[in-house]
Amino acid sequence: MSIKTCINISEDLFNEAKKLSDNFSSVVAEALREYLRKKKVQKALSSFGSWEKRDKSSADMVNEMRKEDTRRYADRHR
């Protein structure tokens, strides 16, 4: 599914893109996909090390949650 939208860009940027492709929509879509991919990578990279600041290891935290009576996690200690 595609959506029509209106964007404002500089004329020189538009002309440069049109030189590369007659399908401006596909150029914009490709550029947006690449932008979103880069942002997702940046977000993932910025989350590295977040667990280092915790007092307990991630395995200990998961095991504690599995022991809670109100939760129904798979028993991985069998």
N, C-alpha and C positions, 0 to 999 in steps of 0.2 A: 504494500500500500504506500502511496506517496501523498504528500501534502503540499499544496501550493502555499507559498509564503512570499512576503515582500521584504527585501533587505536593501540597505543603502551601503554602497561601497564606492570608493573613488573611481573615477572614470579610467585613470591610468591602470589601476589594478584589474578592472573589468577587461580593458583592451588587451592587457598582457595575457590574461586567462583565455580570452577568445582566440589568441594566436596559437595557443597550445591545443585547443579543442573547440569544435563547433557546438558541443553540448555543455553549455555553461552549468546546467544543473548537476551534471555528473562531476564536474570539477569541484563545485561547492560541496557536494555530498562526500567526495573522496577526501577533501581537505578537512571536513568536519569529522569524518571517521578517524583520520589520523590525529587530529587534535584531541578527540575523546580518548583514543588509545593512549596517547602520551599522558593525559591527565590521570588515567587509571593506573598507569605504571608509576607515576609520581606519588599517587596516594598509597599504593602498595609499598613502595620504597620508604615512604615516611613512617609507615607503621612498624617497620623492622626495629627491633629493640624495645618495643613497648612492654613486652613481658619481662624484660630484664629488671624493670623497676619494681616488680612485685616481690613480696616476701616469700611466696611459695612458688614451686614449680608448676607449670601448667598441668602436668600429670597429677600432682597432688590435689590441685583445685578440682579437676574433673572427677577424681576418685571421691572427694568429699561430697560433690553434688550427687554422685551415684548412690551414696550412702543415705541421703535424705529420704525419710519415709514418705514424704508427699510426692516425690518424683518417681517416675517409673522408667528408669534407664535400664538398658541391657546389663545383665550381670556378667562382667568380663573377668571375674575372679574364679570361674569354674574351671 
